[in-house]
């Protein structure tokens, strides 16, 4: 008779975890394999978390992923991820990605659109 694994997370927490893993993979923007390597976790583990969730609280690999994104580990099982303040002595991939986006020509286009909308709104007033 097979032993059943003890579940420490509710079904809703498991779903939240799966959704949050998918969010972080999307936020990363690279391949799942690259993300796993950069975080120091096994790619299959990341895939399993995305597809099946994590029912236990084996935090060693989860902490690596959370630290990589500056996310509160406890929020991995909640509806919304909680991003921690970025310390000045450590570069956060999230901040780096934001900085990359803000340094692109798309930023200039966006600023132009915002400026045009603002001017048209001011002219109407």
Secondary structure, 3 states (H helix, E strand, C coil): CCCCCCCCCCHHHHHHHHHHHHHHHHHHCCCHHHHHHHHCCCHHHHHHHHHHCCCCCCHHHHHHHHHHHCECHHHHHCCCCCECCCCCCCCCHHHHHHHHHHCCHHHHHHHHHHHHHHHHHHHHC
